[in-house]
Amino acid sequence: MTEAGSVGRRTNRRGLATRENILEAALTSLASGAPGSVSANRIAKDVGATWGTVKYQFGDVDGFWAAVLHRTAERRAGLLAAPVEPDTSLRHRVGRIVDTLYHGLSSTDSRAIENLRAALPRDPHELERLYPLTAAELASWERSWLETCQRAFADLDLAPDRVRGVATLIPGAMRGLASERRLGSYADLDVARETLTLALVAYLSSPADR
């Protein structure tokens, strides 16, 4: 092994470690919701890095936010990845999706995503113009989520448009219930989840022309 090769590998390891530290610091900062937490420069300072280091690792702030989102997507990928047994009931499948999202929304990653999205432009066209990489990462989430739901029901004779509608509804509904949980709702949120699950099952299993 040449001395240059050894140094290069050490440099790469240091670079990867720096990248990992910055991404983890970003998630912690974003999840806190503190004023100024959605600041790449501040996040870099939290780990003793410079804005130049962030630019070297991620290109610009758009690349940085896209990398943060991609990191959470990698972690989330296995949540519903387990294959569904053919004899698993529709009620169980829908309940699993609802419960997984509901409990997952209390995680650090989910809070970080929520706070980051709140700071980004609301209009999709404006988001794509100012943060094209971040917008593309968010769009890939939508595709991945739809594919996850389609796989969950693939062996059942369900109307594709209804599966798509349910996939579109569940994330927003779960964010609403998770918000109620954070605010300290008087409502029984277990009952709310069960009712939503039964309503979705009824919608999915009813004749498509109704």
C-alpha positions as CSV (number, residue, x, y, z in Angstrom):
1,M,0.0,0.0,0.0
2,T,1.4,3.4,-1.0
3,E,1.5,6.2,1.4
4,A,-0.7,8.3,-0.9
5,G,-3.3,5.5,-1.0
6,S,-3.3,5.2,2.8
7,V,-3.8,9.0,3.2
8,G,-6.6,9.0,0.6
9,R,-8.5,6.3,2.5
10,R,-8.0,8.2,5.8
11,T,-9.3,11.3,4.1
12,N,-12.3,9.5,2.7
13,R,-13.1,8.1,6.2
14,R,-12.8,11.5,7.7
15,G,-15.0,13.0,5.0
16,L,-17.7,10.3,5.5
17,A,-17.5,10.8,9.3
18,T,-17.9,14.6,8.8
19,R,-20.9,14.1,6.5
20,E,-22.5,11.7,9.0
21,N,-22.0,14.1,11.9
22,I,-23.5,17.0,9.9
23,L,-26.6,15.0,8.9
24,E,-27.2,13.8,12.4
25,A,-26.7,17.3,13.8
26,A,-29.2,18.5,11.2
27,L,-31.9,16.1,12.3
28,T,-31.4,16.9,16.0
29,S,-31.5,20.7,15.3
30,L,-34.5,20.5,13.0
31,A,-36.4,18.2,15.4
32,S,-35.9,20.7,18.2
33,G,-38.1,23.3,16.4
34,A,-36.0,26.0,18.1
35,P,-35.8,29.4,16.4
36,G,-33.2,29.4,13.7
37,S,-33.0,25.6,13.7
38,V,-33.6,25.4,9.9
39,S,-30.2,26.9,9.2
40,A,-27.5,24.9,7.4
41,N,-24.8,27.4,8.7
42,R,-25.9,27.0,12.3
43,I,-26.0,23.2,12.0
44,A,-22.5,23.2,10.6
45,K,-21.3,25.3,13.6
46,D,-23.0,22.8,16.0
47,V,-20.5,20.2,14.9
48,G,-17.6,22.5,14.6
49,A,-17.7,22.7,10.8
50,T,-17.8,25.6,8.4
51,W,-20.2,26.5,5.7
52,G,-17.4,25.7,3.3
53,T,-17.4,22.1,4.6
54,V,-21.2,21.9,4.1
55,K,-20.8,23.1,0.5
56,Y,-17.9,20.6,-0.1
57,Q,-20.1,17.7,1.2
58,F,-23.5,18.7,-0.2
59,G,-23.0,21.3,-2.9
60,D,-25.3,24.0,-1.5
61,V,-28.3,24.3,0.9
62,D,-30.6,22.6,-1.6
63,G,-28.3,19.6,-1.7
64,F,-28.0,19.6,2.0
65,W,-31.7,19.5,2.7
66,A,-32.1,16.8,0.0
67,A,-29.5,14.7,1.8
68,V,-31.2,15.2,5.1
69,L,-34.5,14.0,3.6
70,H,-32.8,11.1,1.9
71,R,-31.3,10.0,5.2
72,T,-34.7,9.8,6.9
73,A,-36.1,8.0,3.8
74,E,-33.4,5.3,4.2
75,R,-34.3,4.8,7.8
76,R,-38.0,4.7,7.1
77,A,-37.7,2.2,4.2
78,G,-37.8,-0.9,6.4
79,L,-40.9,0.1,8.4
80,L,-43.4,-1.5,6.1
81,A,-41.0,-3.6,4.0
82,A,-41.9,-7.0,5.5
83,P,-43.8,-9.1,3.0
84,V,-47.5,-9.5,3.7
85,E,-48.8,-13.1,4.1
86,P,-51.5,-13.9,1.5
87,D,-54.0,-14.8,4.2
88,T,-53.6,-11.6,6.1
89,S,-56.9,-9.8,6.4
90,L,-57.6,-6.4,4.8
91,R,-58.4,-5.0,8.3
92,H,-55.0,-6.1,9.6
93,R,-53.1,-4.6,6.6
94,V,-54.8,-1.3,6.9
95,G,-54.4,-1.2,10.7
96,R,-50.7,-2.0,10.4
97,I,-50.1,0.9,8.0
98,V,-52.2,3.3,10.2
99,D,-50.4,2.3,13.4
100,T,-47.0,2.3,11.9
101,L,-47.4,5.9,10.7
102,Y,-49.0,7.1,13.8
103,H,-46.2,5.8,16.1
104,G,-43.5,6.8,13.6
105,L,-44.6,10.4,13.6
106,S,-43.3,10.9,17.2
107,S,-39.7,10.1,16.1
108,T,-36.9,12.6,15.8
109,D,-36.8,12.1,12.1
110,S,-40.5,12.9,11.7
111,R,-40.3,16.0,13.8
112,A,-37.3,17.1,11.8
113,I,-39.0,16.6,8.5
114,E,-42.1,18.5,9.7
115,N,-40.1,21.5,10.8
116,L,-38.0,21.5,7.6
117,R,-41.1,21.4,5.4
118,A,-42.7,24.2,7.4
119,A,-39.7,26.4,6.5
120,L,-39.8,25.5,2.8
121,P,-42.0,27.2,0.2
122,R,-45.5,25.9,0.2
123,D,-46.1,26.3,-3.5
124,P,-44.7,23.3,-5.4
125,H,-43.6,25.4,-8.3
126,E,-41.7,27.8,-6.1
127,L,-40.2,24.9,-4.2
128,E,-39.0,23.3,-7.4
129,R,-37.6,26.6,-8.6
130,L,-35.6,27.4,-5.4
131,Y,-34.9,23.9,-4.1
132,P,-35.0,21.5,-7.1
133,L,-33.1,18.6,-5.4
134,T,-35.2,18.9,-2.2
135,A,-38.4,19.0,-4.2
136,A,-37.3,15.9,-6.1
137,E,-36.6,14.0,-2.9
138,L,-40.0,14.9,-1.5
139,A,-41.6,13.8,-4.8
140,S,-39.7,10.5,-4.5
141,W,-41.3,10.0,-1.1
142,E,-44.8,10.2,-2.6
143,R,-43.9,7.6,-5.2
144,S,-42.3,5.3,-2.7
145,W,-45.3,5.6,-0.3
146,L,-47.8,4.8,-3.0
147,E,-45.7,1.8,-4.1
148,T,-45.6,0.6,-0.5
149,C,-49.4,0.8,-0.2
150,Q,-49.8,-0.9,-3.6
151,R,-47.6,-3.8,-2.5
152,A,-49.5,-4.1,0.8
153,F,-52.7,-4.9,-1.1
154,A,-51.3,-6.3,-4.3
155,D,-52.8,-9.8,-3.9
156,L,-56.3,-8.5,-3.1
157,D,-58.9,-7.6,-5.7
158,L,-59.1,-3.9,-4.9
159,A,-59.8,-0.9,-7.2
160,P,-56.4,0.8,-7.9
161,D,-57.9,4.3,-7.7
162,R,-59.2,3.5,-4.2
163,V,-55.8,2.2,-3.1
164,R,-54.3,5.4,-4.4
165,G,-56.8,7.5,-2.6
166,V,-56.2,5.7,0.7
167,A,-52.4,6.1,0.2
168,T,-53.0,9.8,-0.3
169,L,-55.2,10.2,2.8
170,I,-53.4,8.2,5.5
171,P,-50.3,10.4,5.9
172,G,-52.2,13.6,6.4
173,A,-54.8,11.9,8.7
174,M,-52.0,10.5,10.8
175,R,-50.3,13.9,11.1
176,G,-53.6,15.3,12.4
177,L,-53.9,12.6,15.0
178,A,-50.2,12.9,16.0
179,S,-50.8,16.7,16.4
180,E,-53.7,16.0,18.7
181,R,-51.5,13.7,20.7
182,R,-48.8,16.4,21.1
183,L,-51.4,19.0,22.1
184,G,-52.9,16.7,24.7
185,S,-56.3,16.0,23.2
186,Y,-59.2,14.9,25.4
187,A,-60.3,12.6,22.5
188,D,-59.5,8.8,22.7
189,L,-57.0,8.6,19.9
190,D,-56.9,4.8,20.0
191,V,-60.7,4.9,19.1
192,A,-59.9,7.5,16.4
193,R,-57.3,5.2,14.8
194,E,-59.6,2.2,15.0
195,T,-62.5,4.2,13.4
196,L,-60.3,5.5,10.6
197,T,-59.0,1.9,10.0
198,L,-62.6,0.5,9.8
199,A,-63.7,3.4,7.5
200,L,-60.8,2.7,5.1
201,V,-61.5,-1.0,5.1
202,A,-65.1,-0.3,4.2
203,Y,-64.1,2.1,1.4
204,L,-61.6,-0.3,0.0
205,S,-63.8,-3.4,0.1
206,S,-67.1,-1.8,-1.1
207,P,-68.1,-2.1,-4.8
208,A,-66.1,0.4,-7.0
209,D,-69.2,1.8,-8.7
210,R,-70.9,2.7,-5.5
